[in-house]
Amino acid sequence: MADRQTDVSPRAIDFETFATLRGASRLDYCEDGAVSPAGHMPKSNWRRKMRTLAERNADLAQRRSELWEEYQRLVAEGKVRPPSRIERLLEAANGHEDKAQTHAARRVLAKRGIDWRTER
């Protein structure tokens, strides 16, 4: 087989999606119920729970920092690229009907003469 180099355009992906695909979503910070201790929980248990949560958040922050460096390296190598403004607007325009963000993106695209359904 001949070695052929294909000219493939870089994949458009933002950092949040990149990090989420590698198990470091921003949504993994904190947790429900971390605002105040339950009335029945002893302070020692509460402190232990908060210490564990702080350690987990620090690990996640470190992981995201490493992923940010990897993402920047891949961008520099041309393997991935951040999505353009129009690509981000198209993604938002195809979102849930109840979101104001979806309708705003559709209005901006319509103003530019781009149909969000056909992406042209």
CNS distance restraints for C-alpha pairs under 8 A (distance, minus, plus):
assign (resid   9 and name CA) (resid  79 and name CA) 7.87 0.50 0.50
assign (resid  10 and name CA) (resid  78 and name CA) 6.00 0.50 0.50
assign (resid  10 and name CA) (resid  79 and name CA) 4.85 0.50 0.50
assign (resid  10 and name CA) (resid  80 and name CA) 4.66 0.50 0.50
assign (resid  10 and name CA) (resid  81 and name CA) 6.03 0.50 0.50
assign (resid  11 and name CA) (resid  79 and name CA) 6.62 0.50 0.50
assign (resid  11 and name CA) (resid  80 and name CA) 4.65 0.50 0.50
assign (resid  11 and name CA) (resid  81 and name CA) 6.07 0.50 0.50
assign (resid  12 and name CA) (resid  80 and name CA) 5.81 0.50 0.50
assign (resid  12 and name CA) (resid  81 and name CA) 4.88 0.50 0.50
assign (resid  12 and name CA) (resid  82 and name CA) 5.45 0.50 0.50
assign (resid  12 and name CA) (resid  83 and name CA) 4.96 0.50 0.50
assign (resid  13 and name CA) (resid  17 and name CA) 6.52 0.50 0.50
assign (resid  13 and name CA) (resid  18 and name CA) 6.52 0.50 0.50
assign (resid  13 and name CA) (resid  80 and name CA) 6.61 0.50 0.50
assign (resid  13 and name CA) (resid  81 and name CA) 6.16 0.50 0.50
assign (resid  13 and name CA) (resid  82 and name CA) 5.38 0.50 0.50
assign (resid  13 and name CA) (resid  83 and name CA) 5.83 0.50 0.50
assign (resid  14 and name CA) (resid  18 and name CA) 6.21 0.50 0.50
assign (resid  14 and name CA) (resid  81 and name CA) 7.56 0.50 0.50
assign (resid  14 and name CA) (resid  82 and name CA) 5.07 0.50 0.50
assign (resid  14 and name CA) (resid  83 and name CA) 6.18 0.50 0.50
assign (resid  15 and name CA) (resid  19 and name CA) 5.99 0.50 0.50
assign (resid  15 and name CA) (resid  68 and name CA) 7.18 0.50 0.50
assign (resid  15 and name CA) (resid  71 and name CA) 6.90 0.50 0.50
assign (resid  15 and name CA) (resid  82 and name CA) 7.62 0.50 0.50
assign (resid  16 and name CA) (resid  20 and name CA) 6.03 0.50 0.50
assign (resid  16 and name CA) (resid  25 and name CA) 6.94 0.50 0.50
assign (resid  16 and name CA) (resid  26 and name CA) 7.39 0.50 0.50
assign (resid  17 and name CA) (resid  21 and name CA) 6.09 0.50 0.50
assign (resid  17 and name CA) (resid  25 and name CA) 7.97 0.50 0.50
assign (resid  18 and name CA) (resid  22 and name CA) 6.58 0.50 0.50
assign (resid  18 and name CA) (resid  71 and name CA) 7.53 0.50 0.50
assign (resid  19 and name CA) (resid  23 and name CA) 6.40 0.50 0.50
assign (resid  19 and name CA) (resid  24 and name CA) 5.08 0.50 0.50
assign (resid  19 and name CA) (resid  25 and name CA) 5.79 0.50 0.50
assign (resid  19 and name CA) (resid  64 and name CA) 6.77 0.50 0.50
assign (resid  19 and name CA) (resid  67 and name CA) 6.48 0.50 0.50
assign (resid  19 and name CA) (resid  68 and name CA) 7.96 0.50 0.50
assign (resid  20 and name CA) (resid  24 and name CA) 5.13 0.50 0.50
assign (resid  20 and name CA) (resid  25 and name CA) 4.26 0.50 0.50
assign (resid  20 and name CA) (resid  26 and name CA) 7.57 0.50 0.50
assign (resid  21 and name CA) (resid  25 and name CA) 7.87 0.50 0.50
assign (resid  24 and name CA) (resid  28 and name CA) 7.17 0.50 0.50
assign (resid  24 and name CA) (resid  60 and name CA) 6.44 0.50 0.50
assign (resid  24 and name CA) (resid  63 and name CA) 6.84 0.50 0.50
assign (resid  24 and name CA) (resid  64 and name CA) 6.17 0.50 0.50
assign (resid  28 and name CA) (resid  60 and name CA) 7.98 0.50 0.50
assign (resid  29 and name CA) (resid  57 and name CA) 5.75 0.50 0.50
assign (resid  29 and name CA) (resid  60 and name CA) 7.51 0.50 0.50
assign (resid  30 and name CA) (resid  34 and name CA) 6.90 0.50 0.50
assign (resid  30 and name CA) (resid  53 and name CA) 6.66 0.50 0.50
assign (resid  30 and name CA) (resid  57 and name CA) 6.89 0.50 0.50
assign (resid  33 and name CA) (resid  37 and name CA) 7.40 0.50 0.50
assign (resid  33 and name CA) (resid  38 and name CA) 7.97 0.50 0.50
assign (resid  34 and name CA) (resid  50 and name CA) 7.50 0.50 0.50
assign (resid  37 and name CA) (resid  41 and name CA) 6.49 0.50 0.50
assign (resid  37 and name CA) (resid  43 and name CA) 7.92 0.50 0.50
assign (resid  37 and name CA) (resid  46 and name CA) 6.31 0.50 0.50
assign (resid  41 and name CA) (resid  45 and name CA) 6.55 0.50 0.50
assign (resid  41 and name CA) (resid  46 and name CA) 6.57 0.50 0.50
assign (resid  42 and name CA) (resid  46 and name CA) 6.34 0.50 0.50
assign (resid  43 and name CA) (resid  47 and name CA) 6.03 0.50 0.50
assign (resid  44 and name CA) (resid  48 and name CA) 6.22 0.50 0.50
assign (resid  45 and name CA) (resid  49 and name CA) 6.07 0.50 0.50
assign (resid  46 and name CA) (resid  50 and name CA) 6.15 0.50 0.50
assign (resid  47 and name CA) (resid  51 and name CA) 6.04 0.50 0.50
assign (resid  48 and name CA) (resid  52 and name CA) 6.16 0.50 0.50
assign (resid  49 and name CA) (resid  53 and name CA) 6.15 0.50 0.50
assign (resid  50 and name CA) (resid  54 and name CA) 6.02 0.50 0.50
assign (resid  51 and name CA) (resid  55 and name CA) 6.21 0.50 0.50
assign (resid  52 and name CA) (resid  56 and name CA) 6.21 0.50 0.50
assign (resid  53 and name CA) (resid  57 and name CA) 6.11 0.50 0.50
assign (resid  54 and name CA) (resid  58 and name CA) 6.12 0.50 0.50
assign (resid  55 and name CA) (resid  59 and name CA) 6.21 0.50 0.50
assign (resid  56 and name CA) (resid  60 and name CA) 6.17 0.50 0.50
assign (resid  57 and name CA) (resid  61 and name CA) 6.08 0.50 0.50
assign (resid  58 and name CA) (resid  62 and name CA) 6.20 0.50 0.50
assign (resid  59 and name CA) (resid  63 and name CA) 6.16 0.50 0.50
assign (resid  60 and name CA) (resid  64 and name CA) 6.07 0.50 0.50
assign (resid  61 and name CA) (resid  65 and name CA) 6.13 0.50 0.50
assign (resid  62 and name CA) (resid  66 and name CA) 6.35 0.50 0.50
assign (resid  63 and name CA) (resid  67 and name CA) 6.17 0.50 0.50
assign (resid  64 and name CA) (resid  68 and name CA) 5.98 0.50 0.50
assign (resid  65 and name CA) (resid  69 and name CA) 6.49 0.50 0.50
assign (resid  66 and name CA) (resid  70 and name CA) 6.37 0.50 0.50
assign (resid  67 and name CA) (resid  71 and name CA) 5.96 0.50 0.50
assign (resid  68 and name CA) (resid  72 and name CA) 6.15 0.50 0.50
assign (resid  69 and name CA) (resid  73 and name CA) 6.16 0.50 0.50
assign (resid  70 and name CA) (resid  74 and name CA) 6.21 0.50 0.50
assign (resid  71 and name CA) (resid  75 and name CA) 6.18 0.50 0.50
assign (resid  71 and name CA) (resid  80 and name CA) 7.94 0.50 0.50
assign (resid  72 and name CA) (resid  76 and name CA) 6.14 0.50 0.50
assign (resid  73 and name CA) (resid  77 and name CA) 6.17 0.50 0.50
assign (resid  74 and name CA) (resid  78 and name CA) 6.13 0.50 0.50
assign (resid  74 and name CA) (resid  79 and name CA) 5.34 0.50 0.50
assign (resid  74 and name CA) (resid  80 and name CA) 5.78 0.50 0.50
assign (resid  74 and name CA) (resid  81 and name CA) 7.98 0.50 0.50
assign (resid  75 and name CA) (resid  79 and name CA) 6.03 0.50 0.50
assign (resid  75 and name CA) (resid  80 and name CA) 5.09 0.50 0.50
assign (resid  75 and name CA) (resid  81 and name CA) 5.35 0.50 0.50
assign (resid  75 and name CA) (resid  82 and name CA) 7.75 0.50 0.50
assign (resid  83 and name CA) (resid  87 and name CA) 5.74 0.50 0.50
assign (resid  83 and name CA) (resid  88 and name CA) 6.30 0.50 0.50
assign (resid  84 and name CA) (resid  88 and name CA) 6.31 0.50 0.50
assign (resid  85 and name CA) (resid  89 and name CA) 6.15 0.50 0.50
assign (resid  86 and name CA) (resid  90 and name CA) 6.07 0.50 0.50
assign (resid  86 and name CA) (resid 109 and name CA) 7.82 0.50 0.50
assign (resid  87 and name CA) (resid  91 and name CA) 6.23 0.50 0.50
assign (resid  88 and name CA) (resid  92 and name CA) 6.23 0.50 0.50
assign (resid  89 and name CA) (resid  93 and name CA) 5.95 0.50 0.50
assign (resid  89 and name CA) (resid 105 and name CA) 5.35 0.50 0.50
assign (resid  89 and name CA) (resid 106 and name CA) 7.66 0.50 0.50
assign (resid  89 and name CA) (resid 108 and name CA) 7.96 0.50 0.50
assign (resid  89 and name CA) (resid 109 and name CA) 7.21 0.50 0.50
assign (resid  90 and name CA) (resid  94 and name CA) 6.29 0.50 0.50
assign (resid  90 and name CA) (resid 105 and name CA) 7.20 0.50 0.50
assign (resid  90 and name CA) (resid 106 and name CA) 7.82 0.50 0.50
assign (resid  90 and name CA) (resid 109 and name CA) 7.73 0.50 0.50
assign (resid  90 and name CA) (resid 116 and name CA) 5.91 0.50 0.50
assign (resid  90 and name CA) (resid 119 and name CA) 7.05 0.50 0.50
assign (resid  91 and name CA) (resid  95 and name CA) 6.69 0.50 0.50
assign (resid  92 and name CA) (resid 101 and name CA) 6.69 0.50 0.50
assign (resid  92 and name CA) (resid 102 and name CA) 5.28 0.50 0.50
assign (resid  92 and name CA) (resid 105 and name CA) 6.05 0.50 0.50
assign (resid  93 and name CA) (resid 101 and name CA) 7.60 0.50 0.50
assign (resid  93 and name CA) (resid 102 and name CA) 4.54 0.50 0.50
assign (resid  93 and name CA) (resid 103 and name CA) 6.58 0.50 0.50
assign (resid  93 and name CA) (resid 104 and name CA) 7.73 0.50 0.50
assign (resid  93 and name CA) (resid 105 and name CA) 5.03 0.50 0.50
assign (resid  93 and name CA) (resid 106 and name CA) 5.12 0.50 0.50
assign (resid  93 and name CA) (resid 116 and name CA) 6.33 0.50 0.50
assign (resid  94 and name CA) (resid 102 and name CA) 6.75 0.50 0.50
assign (resid  94 and name CA) (resid 116 and name CA) 7.24 0.50 0.50
assign (resid  94 and name CA) (resid 117 and name CA) 7.70 0.50 0.50
assign (resid  95 and name CA) (resid  99 and name CA) 7.48 0.50 0.50
assign (resid  95 and name CA) (resid 102 and name CA) 5.52 0.50 0.50
assign (resid  96 and name CA) (resid 102 and name CA) 6.61 0.50 0.50
assign (resid  97 and name CA) (resid 102 and name CA) 6.59 0.50 0.50
assign (resid  97 and name CA) (resid 103 and name CA) 7.51 0.50 0.50
assign (resid  98 and name CA) (resid 102 and name CA) 7.75 0.50 0.50
assign (resid  99 and name CA) (resid 103 and name CA) 6.96 0.50 0.50
assign (resid 100 and name CA) (resid 104 and name CA) 6.14 0.50 0.50
assign (resid 101 and name CA) (resid 105 and name CA) 6.11 0.50 0.50
assign (resid 102 and name CA) (resid 106 and name CA) 6.31 0.50 0.50
assign (resid 103 and name CA) (resid 107 and name CA) 6.24 0.50 0.50
assign (resid 104 and name CA) (resid 108 and name CA) 6.29 0.50 0.50
assign (resid 105 and name CA) (resid 109 and name CA) 6.16 0.50 0.50
assign (resid 106 and name CA) (resid 110 and name CA) 6.01 0.50 0.50
assign (resid 106 and name CA) (resid 116 and name CA) 6.44 0.50 0.50
assign (resid 107 and name CA) (resid 111 and name CA) 6.11 0.50 0.50
assign (resid 108 and name CA) (resid 112 and name CA) 6.46 0.50 0.50
assign (resid 109 and name CA) (resid 113 and name CA) 6.26 0.50 0.50
assign (resid 109 and name CA) (resid 114 and name CA) 5.09 0.50 0.50
assign (resid 109 and name CA) (resid 115 and name CA) 6.73 0.50 0.50
assign (resid 109 and name CA) (resid 116 and name CA) 6.69 0.50 0.50
assign (resid 110 and name CA) (resid 114 and name CA) 5.42 0.50 0.50
assign (resid 110 and name CA) (resid 115 and name CA) 6.29 0.50 0.50
assign (resid 110 and name CA) (resid 116 and name CA) 7.70 0.50 0.50
assign (resid 114 and name CA) (resid 119 and name CA) 6.40 0.50 0.50
assign (resid 114 and name CA) (resid 120 and name CA) 5.21 0.50 0.50
assign (resid 115 and name CA) (resid 119 and name CA) 5.48 0.50 0.50
assign (resid 115 and name CA) (resid 120 and name CA) 5.55 0.50 0.50
assign (resid 116 and name CA) (resid 120 and name CA) 7.30 0.50 0.50
